[in-house]
Amino acid sequence: MSLARTLVLKTSGLAPIKFLVRKSFLFRPLVGRFIAGDTLEEALKVSESILAKGLLVSLDYLGENTASEQEALEATATFIRMLERIAEMPVVQKWNAEHADSPTLNQSGDGIEPLNISIKMTQCGLDLGEAFAEKNLREVVETAHRLHNFVRVDMEASEYTQRTMDMIERVRGEYKNTATVLQTYLYRTPGDVERVIGWKARVRLVKGAYLEPPSEAYPEKAKVDEAYVTLGKRLLDAGTYPAFATQDAAIIKTLNAYATEKGIDKSRFEYQMLYGIRRDLQDSLAAEGYNVRIYVPFGDAWYPYFTRRLAERPANAFFILKSLFKG
Ligand code: FDA
């Protein structure tokens, strides 16, 4: 992990920095670049314009590590509300009508929903108890199932990986319209990739965004990138509609070349990118006929998400530091 990335992730946790960035209007434009708005309705508007361009969306209600059962229940209710509002959108209704006969809708990639949701297990209350969080997750997935939608469970820090994987496996025993995310910086991930291939689950592959110790994750970025390509190829060969979530143009080029060489059709996988990052790449991939899904975050609990984006691109963080010292 680069020194700059570690530095940003560590200093952003300090109370005075947190206070200044959250409260100052100076950073609003930068925050607005990555966050689609404070409310669900604002995020749906942004989503509509993304869908109109021929891209797909995954909507993310920001928040993590809920500290009380009340908060976790409120987050769960919001996820359900999101699914209900999505189901009311004309573009989604049209799509549902066109795919009504697909037997594997939202499970195998035969029917890929235009607008799904991404949630976090610690939002559902994982810190407060596994059974409690699982009950909340089940409720959300069940609602999505009823409304022909899909729930992506983001992967958080490595202390949650095993519990998240086990929980998804249990819920998938009943509902197949959910799956999770694997991070190529973790040493354990090749084993997890085989596990999700066995489930026939739609996995999202990412490099990993949390501060991890060298006992768990590769400290060298080159190793993380190399693992991404190896595991990406494995998922292209044996996975079920994998999602490659990266803005790394070199990796995308390599995976596209591999898919072409192996005769794997563009419809059998998708790319995912974050709202506000590499729009040029999003548009050019879609123009070439690849499925591209944009991860659209909204809500007022944007601080941890925002600082992870800064850590990926330290130039953004240095801009903030410079502004702070200018007064
Ligand atoms: P890399 O960091 O090497 O960046 C490649 C290029 O992308 C850069 O050179 C730059 O051009 C551009 N870029 C990347 N980040 C940028 C930024 N913040 N600002 C400006 N430009 C930037 N992580 C996780 O641990 N759990 C999860 O569930 C998810 N979910 C997720 C969903 C989606 C849709 C995406 C795209 C990413 C995630 N991530 C994630 C985050 C992921 O782990 C990783 O931190 C980021 O994707 C950045 O890594 P890249 O693959 O883009 O490569």
Residues whose N, C-alpha, C, O or C-beta is under 5 A from the ligand:
A	BS01	FDA	D154 M155 V181 Q183 V206 K207 G208 A209 Y210 A245 T246 Q247 D248 Q272 M273 L274 I277 Y295 R309 L310 E312 R313
